[in-house]
Amino acid sequence: MRVPAEICVIRQETPHVKSFLLNIGKAKFTFLPGQWLDCYIDAKGELGVAGYSITSSPTIEGEIELTVRENGENPVTRFLHEGAGVGDTIYLDGGHGDFHYGRKMGDSLVLIAGGIGITPLMSILSYVDMRCSGVRATLIYSAKKPSEFVFKERLEEMARRNGDISCLFTITQPGEEPWEGHTGRVDAGMLQEIGVDLEALYFICGPQNMGPDVKGMLMEMGVPPENVRYEQWW
């Protein structure tokens, strides 16, 4: 069933990414951390639909957050970036997908994100932070350049406040932007350097081929294949 949602906050996260805080009131909308939803709009008299990962935690009632990268091809994404304003209503249906985390699945997580692939992992981390005391979560987040990290300040604040959460940021295309952190793609050496738990549950989300490539690397490191889950959007 489609649920109406009013846009109440719009944030420009990066030059090409916006977040939308949506008020769903008392409507019944259930999802698991890491799942995605379908977003519907009326685009010039035609119904448009697009799928987006949910970035908020299901522990927050009455609100849902979506974070969307600019894409001129999809009419829903184009509307959200070019036409949507506070007070507008869109329609949601979900949550969907097998890429999700629940407390009973394990108490040690490693989350590996590439670019906008941070979105479902942000939902998982927020859920862990709010509801899962004692769960250890490590995030490794790769972006082309520093300005393309989404939620970086929020993630750093979460890690400062919650000693069970840690974050590592790495860029793959060092250039003119100042950066003193890690560089290079996520590889075995990087994971070994920070001492990831090889028995943890791994969630991977990023560009095409990132999931299979990283899963293969993890299996070579000794991570059980059944402990690895991945999702890709482009």
Backbone as CSV, one residue per row, in Angstrom:
resi,resn,N_x,N_y,N_z,CA_x,CA_y,CA_z,C_x,C_y,C_z
1,MET,0.840,-1.202,0.000,0.000,0.000,0.000,0.871,1.247,0.000
2,ARG,0.563,2.176,-0.900,1.342,3.403,-0.976,0.976,4.357,0.153
3,VAL,2.020,4.907,0.756,1.861,5.787,1.905,2.251,7.207,1.499
4,PRO,1.386,8.218,1.749,1.774,9.595,1.446,2.837,10.087,2.415
5,ALA,3.797,10.832,1.885,4.886,11.363,2.713,5.139,12.811,2.320
6,GLU,5.139,13.680,3.306,5.386,15.104,3.060,6.855,15.431,3.277
7,ILE,7.453,16.088,2.308,8.846,16.520,2.446,8.912,17.638,3.472
8,CYS,9.658,17.423,4.555,9.728,18.466,5.585,11.122,19.088,5.699
9,VAL,12.167,18.409,5.212,13.522,18.965,5.205,14.235,18.475,3.956
10,ILE,14.980,19.364,3.308,15.845,18.983,2.188,17.255,19.458,2.523
11,ARG,18.221,18.536,2.463,19.619,18.883,2.749,20.499,18.561,1.549
12,GLN,21.352,19.492,1.190,22.344,19.251,0.139,23.552,18.607,0.800
13,GLU,23.710,17.294,0.633,24.783,16.561,1.296,26.130,16.755,0.599
14,THR,26.126,16.666,-0.726,27.314,16.880,-1.556,26.846,17.636,-2.793
15,PRO,27.748,18.034,-3.691,27.290,18.743,-4.887,26.244,17.992,-5.706
16,HIS,26.201,16.664,-5.611,25.286,15.881,-6.441,24.359,14.974,-5.641
17,VAL,24.300,15.141,-4.333,23.476,14.277,-3.486,22.643,15.125,-2.531
18,LYS,21.345,14.801,-2.449,20.448,15.470,-1.506,19.767,14.437,-0.608
19,SER,19.486,14.849,0.629,18.690,14.042,1.548,17.321,14.689,1.725
20,PHE,16.321,13.837,1.894,14.940,14.292,2.060,14.362,13.637,3.312
21,LEU,14.010,14.463,4.282,13.349,13.966,5.484,11.849,14.032,5.233
22,LEU,11.183,12.887,5.361,9.778,12.756,4.990,8.935,12.464,6.214
23,ASN,7.832,13.179,6.329,6.888,12.987,7.429,5.764,12.081,6.943
24,ILE,5.640,10.896,7.560,4.556,9.981,7.181,3.472,9.931,8.253
25,GLY,3.589,10.766,9.274,2.572,10.814,10.313,2.410,9.476,11.009
26,LYS,1.178,9.025,11.126,0.893,7.755,11.800,0.648,6.621,10.819
27,ALA,1.013,6.850,9.556,0.815,5.801,8.551,1.656,4.576,8.886
28,LYS,1.147,3.401,8.574,1.869,2.164,8.828,2.861,1.911,7.695
29,PHE,4.128,2.002,8.027,5.185,1.749,7.042,6.307,1.024,7.767
30,THR,6.521,-0.214,7.430,7.533,-1.000,8.132,8.662,-1.366,7.180
31,PHE,9.882,-1.363,7.705,11.041,-1.780,6.930,12.128,-2.241,7.885
32,LEU,13.085,-2.953,7.339,14.234,-3.417,8.099,15.451,-2.588,7.733
33,PRO,16.402,-2.410,8.638,17.581,-1.596,8.349,18.351,-2.137,7.149
34,GLY,18.490,-1.308,6.119,19.185,-1.699,4.900,18.264,-1.881,3.709
35,GLN,16.952,-1.935,3.933,16.026,-2.154,2.829,15.807,-0.882,1.999
36,TRP,15.125,-1.050,0.849,14.820,0.070,-0.034,13.302,0.186,-0.203
37,LEU,12.878,1.289,-0.818,11.460,1.507,-1.077,11.257,2.018,-2.491
38,ASP,10.015,1.946,-2.948,9.618,2.575,-4.207,9.032,3.944,-3.901
39,CYS,9.461,4.935,-4.651,8.973,6.313,-4.492,8.191,6.692,-5.745
40,TYR,6.950,7.157,-5.553,6.076,7.505,-6.670,5.807,9.008,-6.693
41,ILE,5.763,9.557,-7.899,5.342,10.945,-8.083,4.476,11.032,-9.329
42,ASP,3.734,12.120,-9.435,2.974,12.420,-10.643,3.837,13.355,-11.484
43,ALA,4.470,12.807,-12.542,5.375,13.600,-13.379,4.669,13.974,-14.673
44,LYS,4.185,15.218,-14.729,3.514,15.731,-15.921,2.371,14.826,-16.369
45,GLY,1.561,14.419,-15.393,0.400,13.605,-15.685,0.670,12.118,-15.771
46,GLU,1.915,11.711,-15.683,2.264,10.301,-15.729,2.881,9.881,-14.403
47,LEU,2.542,8.667,-13.984,3.059,8.168,-12.713,4.494,7.728,-12.892
48,GLY,5.405,8.341,-12.113,6.810,7.962,-12.145,7.177,7.202,-10.886
49,VAL,8.097,6.258,-11.015,8.510,5.470,-9.857,10.005,5.225,-9.922
50,ALA,10.642,5.229,-8.757,12.065,4.915,-8.648,12.316,4.294,-7.289
51,GLY,13.310,3.419,-7.218,13.654,2.775,-5.960,14.847,3.439,-5.302
52,TYR,14.756,3.679,-3.992,15.845,4.300,-3.232,16.034,3.569,-1.906
53,SER,17.280,3.447,-1.503,17.553,2.893,-0.177,17.069,3.863,0.892
54,ILE,16.590,3.316,1.989,16.189,4.115,3.140,17.436,4.345,3.991
55,THR,17.689,5.586,4.372,18.901,5.881,5.136,18.644,6.032,6.635
56,SER,17.395,6.134,7.035,17.084,6.291,8.456,16.861,4.935,9.104
57,SER,16.781,4.941,10.427,16.541,3.725,11.196,15.042,3.504,11.379
58,PRO,14.581,2.249,11.326,13.155,1.994,11.559,12.726,2.265,12.993
59,THR,13.676,2.542,13.877,13.320,2.860,15.262,12.718,4.257,15.386
60,ILE,12.873,5.093,14.348,12.315,6.445,14.370,10.904,6.407,13.807
61,GLU,9.930,6.765,14.591,8.537,6.692,14.165,8.110,7.979,13.466
62,GLY,7.328,7.820,12.425,6.715,8.963,11.756,7.592,9.665,10.745
63,GLU,8.844,9.256,10.602,9.769,9.918,9.669,10.586,8.877,8.919
64,ILE,10.889,9.191,7.677,11.766,8.372,6.854,12.716,9.309,6.121
65,GLU,13.964,8.910,6.017,14.940,9.711,5.276,15.386,8.960,4.028
66,LEU,15.399,9.665,2.913,15.961,9.161,1.658,17.123,10.051,1.263
67,THR,18.141,9.459,0.689,19.292,10.220,0.211,19.544,9.801,-1.225
68,VAL,19.495,10.780,-2.145,19.395,10.487,-3.573,20.484,11.203,-4.345
69,ARG,21.183,10.448,-5.177,22.190,11.043,-6.054,21.533,11.565,-7.323
70,GLU,21.974,12.701,-7.788,21.444,13.319,-8.997,21.618,12.389,-10.191
71,ASN,20.543,12.301,-11.005,20.566,11.464,-12.202,19.542,12.029,-13.163
72,GLY,19.989,12.573,-14.277,19.086,13.253,-15.192,18.156,12.329,-15.944
73,GLU,18.360,11.020,-15.875,17.578,10.083,-16.678,16.240,9.732,-16.034
74,ASN,16.199,9.577,-14.736,14.977,9.132,-14.074,14.101,10.321,-13.696
75,PRO,12.815,10.336,-14.091,11.974,11.503,-13.800,11.740,11.742,-12.314
76,VAL,11.712,10.682,-11.510,11.508,10.867,-10.070,12.744,11.513,-9.454
77,THR,13.910,11.001,-9.806,15.153,11.587,-9.294,15.303,13.025,-9.769
78,ARG,14.963,13.272,-11.016,15.053,14.629,-11.551,14.114,15.569,-10.796
79,PHE,12.902,15.096,-10.507,11.967,15.915,-9.730,12.517,16.221,-8.350
80,LEU,13.045,15.207,-7.677,13.547,15.413,-6.323,14.684,16.434,-6.307
81,HIS,15.532,16.420,-7.313,16.676,17.331,-7.330,16.338,18.705,-7.908
82,GLU,15.389,18.768,-8.823,15.159,20.027,-9.537,13.824,20.690,-9.228
83,GLY,12.845,19.928,-8.762,11.528,20.514,-8.578,10.926,20.391,-7.197
84,ALA,11.384,19.442,-6.420,10.746,19.185,-5.123,11.039,20.297,-4.128
85,GLY,10.069,20.587,-3.293,10.235,21.586,-2.249,9.606,21.116,-0.951
86,VAL,9.949,21.775,0.125,9.346,21.463,1.424,7.838,21.663,1.325
87,GLY,7.085,20.691,1.801,5.633,20.740,1.724,5.056,19.879,0.624
88,ASP,5.876,19.476,-0.352,5.409,18.595,-1.412,5.154,17.193,-0.867
89,THR,4.245,16.480,-1.527,3.916,15.115,-1.125,4.351,14.128,-2.188
90,ILE,5.001,13.068,-1.761,5.328,11.939,-2.610,4.717,10.698,-1.973
91,TYR,4.819,9.563,-2.649,4.183,8.348,-2.147,5.216,7.224,-2.075
92,LEU,5.151,6.442,-1.003,6.152,5.423,-0.728,5.512,4.049,-0.624
93,ASP,6.262,3.051,-1.037,5.842,1.663,-0.891,7.074,0.821,-0.566
94,GLY,7.017,0.053,0.487,8.183,-0.736,0.903,7.951,-1.237,2.315
95,GLY,9.050,-1.648,2.985,10.387,-1.828,2.482,10.551,-3.119,1.697
96,HIS,11.592,-3.128,0.872,11.842,-4.233,-0.021,13.288,-4.699,0.103
97,GLY,13.512,-5.944,-0.283,14.868,-6.443,-0.441,15.369,-7.333,0.678
98,ASP,16.325,-8.188,0.316,16.930,-9.126,1.260,18.196,-8.574,1.906
99,PHE,18.601,-7.383,1.519,19.806,-6.754,2.061,19.389,-5.983,3.305
100,HIS,19.517,-6.616,4.470,19.097,-5.956,5.707,19.752,-6.642,6.884
101,TYR,19.698,-5.954,8.036,20.286,-6.459,9.272,19.247,-6.465,10.379
102,GLY,19.313,-7.520,11.198,18.520,-7.603,12.414,19.416,-8.026,13.565
103,ARG,19.080,-7.632,14.773,19.944,-7.855,15.934,20.334,-9.316,16.110
104,LYS,19.422,-10.249,15.800,19.695,-11.666,16.023,20.661,-12.249,14.980
105,MET,20.991,-11.460,13.944,21.858,-11.986,12.889,23.323,-12.041,13.308
106,GLY,23.721,-11.256,14.299,25.106,-11.269,14.738,25.460,-10.015,15.499
107,ASP,26.561,-10.073,16.256,26.966,-8.925,17.069,28.298,-8.332,16.629
108,SER,28.729,-8.685,15.399,29.937,-8.082,14.830,29.686,-7.828,13.346
109,LEU,29.784,-6.564,12.928,29.479,-6.178,11.551,30.653,-5.438,10.932
110,VAL,30.877,-5.684,9.633,31.788,-4.873,8.839,30.999,-4.385,7.629
111,LEU,30.908,-3.068,7.465,30.133,-2.445,6.400,31.097,-1.788,5.426
112,ILE,31.002,-2.129,4.147,31.919,-1.606,3.136,31.101,-0.873,2.083
113,ALA,31.326,0.439,1.947,30.531,1.286,1.059,31.397,1.925,-0.001
114,GLY,30.835,2.054,-1.193,31.463,2.812,-2.256,30.504,3.870,-2.764
115,GLY,30.882,5.151,-2.686,30.034,6.228,-3.190,28.683,6.284,-2.508
116,ILE,27.626,6.382,-3.343,26.271,6.489,-2.803,25.818,5.170,-2.188
117,GLY,26.620,4.115,-2.290,26.332,2.854,-1.629,26.308,2.955,-0.117
118,ILE,26.667,4.096,0.433,26.580,4.318,1.874,25.137,4.322,2.363
119,THR,24.156,4.544,1.469,22.793,4.814,1.930,22.176,3.676,2.753
120,PRO,22.143,2.415,2.279,21.552,1.389,3.144,22.396,1.094,4.373
121,LEU,23.701,1.301,4.255,24.585,1.046,5.392,24.399,2.100,6.473
122,MET,24.008,3.315,6.073,23.697,4.346,7.062,22.490,3.939,7.890
123,SER,21.516,3.314,7.253,20.344,2.832,7.983,20.743,1.761,8.991
124,ILE,21.602,0.849,8.565,22.062,-0.214,9.466,22.845,0.374,10.632
125,LEU,23.764,1.293,10.346,24.559,1.901,11.415,23.688,2.687,12.380
126,SER,22.726,3.427,11.854,21.831,4.195,12.726,21.036,3.270,13.634
127,TYR,20.592,2.160,13.087,19.851,1.178,13.883,20.740,0.587,14.970
128,VAL,21.961,0.207,14.599,22.899,-0.339,15.582,23.164,0.671,16.692
129,ASP,23.367,1.927,16.297,23.667,2.979,17.266,22.510,3.187,18.243
130,MET,21.283,3.156,17.719,20.122,3.473,18.544,19.600,2.291,19.357
131,ARG,19.756,1.073,18.820,19.008,-0.039,19.393,19.858,-1.241,19.805
132,CYS,21.101,-1.340,19.315,21.850,-2.594,19.477,23.087,-2.405,20.338
133,SER,22.898,-2.217,21.610,24.016,-2.081,22.529,24.878,-3.344,22.499
134,GLY,26.187,-3.156,22.396,27.099,-4.285,22.391,27.433,-4.830,21.027
135,VAL,26.759,-4.356,19.978,27.094,-4.781,18.623,28.260,-3.937,18.119
136,ARG,29.306,-4.583,17.662,30.486,-3.906,17.139,30.338,-3.730,15.631
137,ALA,30.442,-2.500,15.150,30.283,-2.212,13.726,31.456,-1.379,13.218
138,THR,32.069,-1.842,12.131,33.162,-1.116,11.482,32.739,-0.744,10.080
139,LEU,32.834,0.539,9.741,32.512,1.024,8.404,33.786,1.372,7.659
140,ILE,33.925,0.871,6.433,34.985,1.301,5.518,34.286,1.944,4.329
141,TYR,34.532,3.218,4.102,33.780,4.019,3.124,34.741,4.622,2.115
142,SER,34.538,4.274,0.841,35.392,4.745,-0.248,34.635,5.723,-1.136
143,ALA,35.276,6.834,-1.486,34.717,7.795,-2.431,35.835,8.282,-3.350
144,LYS,35.461,8.874,-4.474,36.476,9.352,-5.412,37.300,10.481,-4.801
145,LYS,36.623,11.416,-4.131,37.314,12.563,-3.538,36.584,12.985,-2.268
146,PRO,37.215,13.763,-1.404,36.614,14.095,-0.111,35.230,14.723,-0.185
147,SER,35.000,15.570,-1.174,33.710,16.258,-1.254,32.562,15.324,-1.612
148,GLU,32.860,14.076,-1.981,31.811,13.138,-2.355,31.393,12.213,-1.218
149,PHE,32.025,12.346,-0.048,31.564,11.578,1.102,30.214,12.112,1.578
150,VAL,29.252,11.216,1.725,27.930,11.578,2.241,27.876,11.176,3.714
151,PHE,27.332,12.026,4.555,27.159,11.764,6.000,28.477,11.740,6.766
152,LYS,29.571,12.235,6.223,30.857,12.063,6.893,30.841,12.630,8.308
153,GLU,30.339,13.837,8.494,30.320,14.429,9.832,29.396,13.652,10.761
154,ARG,28.248,13.206,10.263,27.329,12.426,11.094,27.958,11.102,11.503
155,LEU,28.664,10.471,10.585,29.313,9.199,10.890,30.438,9.383,11.898
156,GLU,31.213,10.436,11.733,32.300,10.696,12.673,31.758,10.995,14.063
157,GLU,30.679,11.743,14.134,30.074,12.043,15.437,29.526,10.770,16.084
158,MET,28.920,9.898,15.273,28.405,8.637,15.785,29.534,7.795,16.370
159,ALA,30.664,7.744,15.664,31.804,6.951,16.130,32.424,7.542,17.396
160,ARG,32.440,8.877,17.502,32.965,9.509,18.721,32.093,9.188,19.926
161,ARG,30.800,9.162,19.696,29.854,8.968,20.799,29.698,7.502,21.184
162,ASN,29.798,6.619,20.207,29.556,5.195,20.441,30.862,4.432,20.225
163,GLY,31.437,3.932,21.301,32.711,3.254,21.213,32.678,1.933,20.473
164,ASP,31.484,1.408,20.182,31.371,0.163,19.432,31.339,0.393,17.923
165,ILE,31.348,1.658,17.493,31.298,1.983,16.059,32.587,2.684,15.658
166,SER,33.173,2.244,14.544,34.378,2.885,14.021,34.230,3.090,12.521
167,CYS,34.891,4.126,12.001,34.779,4.469,10.585,36.157,4.726,9.986
168,LEU,36.363,4.230,8.787,37.561,4.525,8.011,37.121,5.067,6.655
169,PHE,37.669,6.207,6.264,37.343,6.830,4.990,38.569,6.784,4.079
170,THR,38.360,6.447,2.815,39.462,6.411,1.860,39.013,6.993,0.529
171,ILE,39.897,7.708,-0.146,39.570,8.274,-1.455,40.401,7.581,-2.530
172,THR,39.799,7.454,-3.715,40.447,6.714,-4.794,41.083,7.604,-5.856
173,GLN,40.751,8.898,-5.854,41.306,9.803,-6.860,41.831,11.072,-6.180
174,PRO,42.965,10.960,-5.483,43.535,12.153,-4.835,43.808,13.247,-5.866
175,GLY,43.525,14.476,-5.474,43.719,15.583,-6.413,43.903,16.883,-5.686
176,GLU,43.164,17.896,-6.119,43.339,19.237,-5.579,42.720,19.400,-4.192
177,GLU,41.726,18.606,-3.864,41.081,18.766,-2.561,42.007,18.271,-1.448
178,PRO,42.141,19.033,-0.376,43.015,18.596,0.732,42.500,17.318,1.373
179,TRP,43.425,16.411,1.692,43.060,15.140,2.299,44.278,14.540,2.971
180,GLU,44.141,14.157,4.233,45.240,13.567,4.978,44.950,12.145,5.421
181,GLY,43.856,11.584,4.937,43.474,10.237,5.345,43.963,9.172,4.387
182,HIS,43.325,8.017,4.440,43.691,6.897,3.585,43.390,7.210,2.120
183,THR,44.158,6.593,1.236,43.905,6.683,-0.197,43.929,5.273,-0.778
184,GLY,43.239,5.093,-1.896,43.207,3.809,-2.579,41.899,3.069,-2.360
185,ARG,41.659,2.113,-3.228,40.452,1.304,-3.123,40.536,0.377,-1.907
186,VAL,39.379,-0.080,-1.479,39.339,-1.017,-0.365,39.996,-2.323,-0.802
187,ASP,41.024,-2.751,-0.075,41.705,-3.992,-0.413,42.038,-4.765,0.862
188,ALA,42.620,-5.940,0.680,42.910,-6.799,1.830,43.872,-6.137,2.798
189,GLY,44.872,-5.425,2.255,45.829,-4.757,3.126,45.176,-3.737,4.032
190,MET,44.221,-2.983,3.483,43.519,-1.971,4.273,42.709,-2.631,5.389
191,LEU,42.028,-3.733,5.059,41.221,-4.418,6.057,42.096,-5.061,7.129
192,GLN,43.233,-5.621,6.716,44.145,-6.222,7.685,44.761,-5.162,8.592
193,GLU,45.011,-3.981,8.032,45.607,-2.890,8.813,44.721,-2.481,9.978
194,ILE,43.416,-2.457,9.756,42.507,-2.038,10.836,42.005,-3.229,11.641
195,GLY,42.408,-4.435,11.256,42.094,-5.617,12.059,40.630,-5.997,12.071
196,VAL,40.006,-6.089,10.880,38.592,-6.455,10.839,38.398,-7.884,11.337
197,ASP,37.231,-8.134,11.876,36.851,-9.443,12.386,36.469,-10.338,11.210
198,LEU,37.233,-11.386,10.950,36.970,-12.269,9.818,35.738,-13.136,10.032
199,GLU,35.214,-13.179,11.259,33.998,-13.933,11.541,32.765,-13.024,11.571
200,ALA,32.946,-11.750,11.262,31.837,-10.791,11.301,30.871,-11.043,10.144
201,LEU,29.741,-10.366,10.207,28.787,-10.328,9.110,29.134,-9.115,8.247
202,TYR,29.335,-9.334,6.948,29.783,-8.274,6.046,28.634,-7.813,5.151
203,PHE,28.484,-6.486,5.058,27.525,-5.867,4.146,28.296,-4.953,3.201
204,ILE,28.092,-5.133,1.891,28.825,-4.365,0.879,27.812,-3.703,-0.044
205,CYS,27.992,-2.420,-0.314,27.129,-1.730,-1.268,27.936,-0.670,-1.989
206,GLY,27.867,-0.691,-3.317,28.626,0.281,-4.092,28.432,0.083,-5.577
207,PRO,29.375,0.571,-6.367,29.250,0.503,-7.820,29.218,-0.922,-8.345
208,GLN,28.825,-1.038,-9.608,28.777,-2.339,-10.259,30.117,-3.057,-10.129
209,ASN,30.043,-4.337,-9.828,31.198,-5.234,-9.650,31.872,-5.104,-8.289
210,MET,31.575,-4.039,-7.536,32.217,-3.906,-6.238,31.852,-5.070,-5.320
211,GLY,30.562,-5.442,-5.289,30.124,-6.513,-4.412,30.817,-7.836,-4.694
212,PRO,30.746,-8.344,-5.948,31.421,-9.610,-6.248,32.932,-9.539,-6.040
213,ASP,33.540,-8.402,-6.410,34.994,-8.284,-6.257,35.402,-8.322,-4.786
214,VAL,34.698,-7.552,-3.957,35.044,-7.514,-2.536,34.707,-8.840,-1.876
215,LYS,33.609,-9.479,-2.276,33.276,-10.788,-1.710,34.386,-11.786,-2.011
216,GLY,34.885,-11.794,-3.262,35.975,-12.694,-3.594,37.211,-12.432,-2.756
217,MET,37.530,-11.149,-2.545,38.669,-10.790,-1.711,38.479,-11.276,-0.276
218,LEU,37.271,-11.096,0.258,37.000,-11.513,1.633,37.116,-13.026,1.784
219,MET,36.648,-13.756,0.799,36.749,-15.213,0.864,38.204,-15.652,0.842
220,GLU,39.038,-14.946,0.068,40.467,-15.258,0.055,41.101,-14.973,1.416
221,MET,40.549,-14.002,2.143,41.055,-13.673,3.473,40.566,-14.656,4.537
222,GLY,39.585,-15.489,4.189,39.076,-16.465,5.133,37.704,-16.180,5.685
223,VAL,37.009,-15.162,5.174,35.649,-14.868,5.622,34.706,-15.915,5.035
224,PRO,33.858,-16.559,5.839,32.903,-17.532,5.301,31.975,-16.882,4.274
225,PRO,31.766,-17.505,3.120,30.927,-16.881,2.086,29.514,-16.573,2.557
226,GLU,28.978,-17.381,3.473,27.626,-17.139,3.959,27.544,-15.900,4.851
227,ASN,28.688,-15.338,5.224,28.714,-14.130,6.052,28.739,-12.852,5.219
228,VAL,28.727,-12.964,3.896,28.888,-11.795,3.028,27.596,-11.529,2.267
229,ARG,27.108,-10.310,2.370,25.930,-9.856,1.629,26.300,-8.594,0.863
230,TYR,25.793,-8.481,-0.362,26.097,-7.259,-1.109,24.907,-6.822,-1.948
231,GLU,24.915,-5.524,-2.244,23.876,-4.916,-3.068,24.518,-3.857,-3.944
232,GLN,24.049,-3.765,-5.192,24.581,-2.740,-6.086,23.421,-2.091,-6.835
233,TRP,23.581,-0.809,-7.120,22.495,-0.043,-7.724,22.805,0.457,-9.108
234,TRP,24.053,0.394,-9.512,24.370,0.896,-10.861,25.598,0.205,-11.361
